[in-house]
């Protein structure tokens, strides 16, 4: 049987560690604060934002929600970003994606002060990540590295196949793994003979958002599989449940796998807390 990497337990440990760092900051008169901006009423985003706020509370991080109606203009949102940039009591700014049609997400992300960009989506932080020069790193890839670090010591020369080329997961995880001297192949929905490629992988990061795309025969024995997918589907019983990008019941021959839910998801939020505490530690207030 493959080892199931417990993302919930690891996330709880990170949250507890963040709480200790928050205590130290409080002694110095700094209360780490995260501004969470949600535009519109996307149900999935509502769930994610709620979870982020709850987890902030567990670590002692102050979260300030800014909920704006779906008809909000880009200019109003940019104004809010400027206000949050200028507010010394705000250490992290998170704009939940996707933004409604009509708002240019890139323009909004560009406006966030890179030092407060706890999502790591600002071009300055993207550039720092790709040049290996620090900066805030996107939360999901950061969480994936911690999950992988629990089962892998040395990445040098390992073959990693990333499925998915998103700015949030695929591209940044490739950069982090390259820094660790893995051999990284980034694939995506247009990649031909994908199973042929994944069969050569020591590590597979599945982030395509395609339920059960990765089958057992795609995986070589002993590989480590990180399942980033979360798709809500309705079962035959009428109940909805979350499924990942991997056919989990076919992965017994893997060395280690992450479950969905309870794998990457909780780690993403824990790393958001970590980024927020780091941003507060680096600020003067
Ligand atoms: N939407 C989906 N994932 C993310 C994320 O990591 N951060 C933000 N801000 N929005 C998202």
Boltz pocket constraint, residues with backbone or C-beta under 6 A from the ligand:
constraints:
  - pocket:
      binder: B
      contacts: [[A, 94], [A, 95], [A, 96], [A, 97], [A, 98], [A, 119], [A, 139], [A, 140], [A, 168]]
      max_distance: 6.0
